[in-house]
Amino acid sequence: MIIFKKVNDLKQQLSAFRKQGKTFGFVPTMGALHEGHLSLIRLARSKSDLTICSIFVNPTQFNDPEDFNKYPVTTAADIQLLESEGVDILFLPSVEEIYPPDSQPKHYALGTVETMLEGAYRPGHFQGVCQVIDRFLTIIEPDIIVMGQKDYQQVMVIKKLLELTGQQVRLITCPTLREFTGLARSSRNTRLTDEQRAQASIIYSALLYGKNHLATASPGLLIADITAKILSNGFYKCDYVAICNADDLSPIEVYNTNRTAIILVAAFIGNVRLIDNILV
Ligand code: AMP
């Protein structure tokens, strides 16, 4: 695996690979890698000649300075994992490399997907996500980008970004990888105590309960049930429990079995905010 810290060095190498006719699969991450990230990398590897992974804790997408400061950094272990997964290139830039001091932050007209759900609780978050992904896509020009369903709204935001910028890249979504308890793998799980980690599996049980009852219960009552289950098991606050249409995240008032639904949750345990979702 070749590690690049500078944009220009990376671009030079990629242009040489392009001349050889290689296709590029790109997996952006913030590091503290776990099996969920590795499942994205395996998918990217299966669909392209070269796999490029980035590790960059993007400051512009954090609205909570404590979350940013406490974000786990495990670069040496990450590099070993990426090597063992056969990743070809790791892009490990500094903040100045991604956001040169003389550059102006771009603003993206993302529409309602920016301000609902995660956007309502994390103002500016999706603008920050778009800034970094737009920059990466411009530098790397991958054929495919692989992202996780765990961050479902983020995937929808990136679809919108691609519409706005016209970048020619195929976005592939990878299913959420879970621990055997059902807890979605997340870099933030390392900040949970053993007890909290066990309690946190309630999110998936509650999502499954929602999935199994959506055909027969009203969405409003189901949201109340799911929220109560989560709050009875170690979580002290739910930012939201929402039942939406999966194609546009509009809230569902009456469930229609012909249209894919999604149940989404964001909740706090200790001072850790976890998100998850399930498609129905
Ligand atoms: P992050 O490092 O948290 O920014 O995540 C990088 C990518 O990995 C994003 O596309 C996430 O959606 C994806 N991801 C994170 N956790 C999981 C998981 N448990 N299963 C699948 N993909 C995941």
Residues whose N, C-alpha, C, O or C-beta is under 5 A from the ligand:
A	BS01	AMP	P28 T29 M30 G31 G36 H37 V146 M147 G148 Q149 K150 D151 C174 P175 T176 L177 A184 R185 S186
